[in-house]
Amino acid sequence: MDHVVTASCPKRPNPYLPATPRQPLPDGFIPAQVVHCRWEPRYLPGKGRWEVVIQEHADGPATELMTELRRPSERSLFSQDCLDIRILVDYFVVVDSSGRAVLPDVPTGVCGEPFPSALAAIRSLPYHVDEKIPIRRVESEKAFRAGCGNEFPDILRRRGQPGAAHQIWNPPPQGLRVCVYRITKKTQDTAQTWNTVRGRLESSHILQASKLRTLLNALDAAPASDCPSNHTRFAVVGPGYPLEAYVALDGCHNLLRPDRTLGRLTPDAVALLTKRKDLPDTR
């Protein structure tokens, strides 16, 4: 069945796989609007964790994006030693003033990967969120509340790049699961130290309402950090993978955002993550 392109997001699970058919950008096409779609895990109070499609738009003419889309793909007369890595392109639709919607091709390099500059042009537009549509439940309310593993690797030791304050989740979640771990296992230093230092679950809770808003404000305002991570406890915070953030609960109070940039939280913000009765020791 042919895919019908409309000036809206598909109301179905993530369409990246299998790939949705794209088409060349028509000659002379001038966009009045770009519709961009994101499929993300979201906690819905009382309903658990859902896959939600977030529809957002930016008004045209999106000059930089159109320049990128009109670039020719690269071709080579010689065989290339390419890595077998597939880079997915965001689902976005360009719409002209008559309402005609096009799901456009994105030009690629010699190995078939989309140009990084094209991906940057798609994602850097000043989007405004139009609607959030729950598509399917992926975790029940009970499972979400109990969804902290007994152990977790200390991903904060996987160094990110210092990053200026910016909004982590857009739109803001209605609830965040907080899993607090105390480091109990250490091994000899290796190339993957972050995966060999592990924490044991100490406490867990769901942040909502005023405490959630206070924490989100603190997370979004966290300045860049270049302080080495040297901590004994950490928290895993988020609506679900891959949108989780990681916070050092002592030491530098580093924040590793989902985009792998490093910020630094205040002690008051960290306290919001730890004010909870500890779980009973089941060892």
ZISULJO-V365093 format. One line per field, one symbol per residue. phi: phi as a letter, one per 20 degrees, with the letter a starting at -180 (. if undefined). psi: psi as a letter, one per 20 degrees, with the letter a starting at -180 (. if undefined). burial: # if it has 16 or more other C-alpha atoms within 10 Angstrom, else .. Layout:
phi=???
psi=???
burial=???
//
This chain:
phi=.feeecebefebghefcfffgdcfffgmfcfeadddccdcfcedgndndcecedecccffelgffffffefffeccedfdedfecddeegebcdcefenfdceefdfcefeneffgffffffeefffcfebcdfdbedbfgffffdedffcbfefffegedgcfgafeccfffeacedddcdfccccggcfcggedecddgdabadeblffffffgffffefffcceffbcdcbcdcrfqfededccfebmelfddfgemedcceegfffffedfbfffffdf
psi=pqppprlrqpmrrojhpqppprqqpqpjpopiqpppppoqpppopiibpqpppoprqpqailggghgghiqqqqqqiqqqnqqmppoqpqoqpppaiijpppnqqpqrahjjqqphhgghhgiiqmqppgqoopgqpiprgghghjkpqhqpqnihinpappprprpgporqqiqpppppqppipqrqpailhhiipqqpphrqrpprchhgggggggghjprqpkpponriqrqppriqpkkqqpppiacilqoorhjkqpapqqhhghhhiinqpqqqoj.
burial=....######...#..........#....###############...###############..##.###..#.................######....########.##.###..##.##..#......####.#.###..##.##..#######..#.##.#..##...#.#########.........################...##.##.########...#.#.########..#######..#######.######...##..##.........
//
